[in-house]
Amino acid sequence: MLVMDRRREVQRWLALRDREGLTYRDLSARSGLPANTLAHWAWRLRREERSTRESAPFVELVPAQRHEDSAAGRVEILLRGERRVVVDAAIDPAVLARLLVAIERC
């Protein structure tokens, strides 16, 4: 099995664990994967997620092009993967930060 396939498989099992509140032992019985392996993957994935969140991604702010239907005072944010977000320039910075984190997780 390829590492990426294994990663996806374990992520699906760990998501089930989170949804249903299973122990690693219960999850091991369902999945056939050793409990220690599941716990290690959970730790590894959390560490990777934390590392990704802590490294500040480059975000380019570009004034949105004016169209007849666009309101003044908007900012276009270009994210990784060619994704774009257009928000009101007066958006609360904390709200914007939470929004960007949520989008980057997708």
Secondary structure, 3 states (H helix, E strand, C coil): CCHHHHHHHHHHHHHHHHHHCCCHHHHHHHHCCCHHHHHHHHHHHHHHHHHHHHCCCCCEEEECCCCCCCCCCEEEEECHHHCEEEEECCCCHHHHHHHHHHHHHC
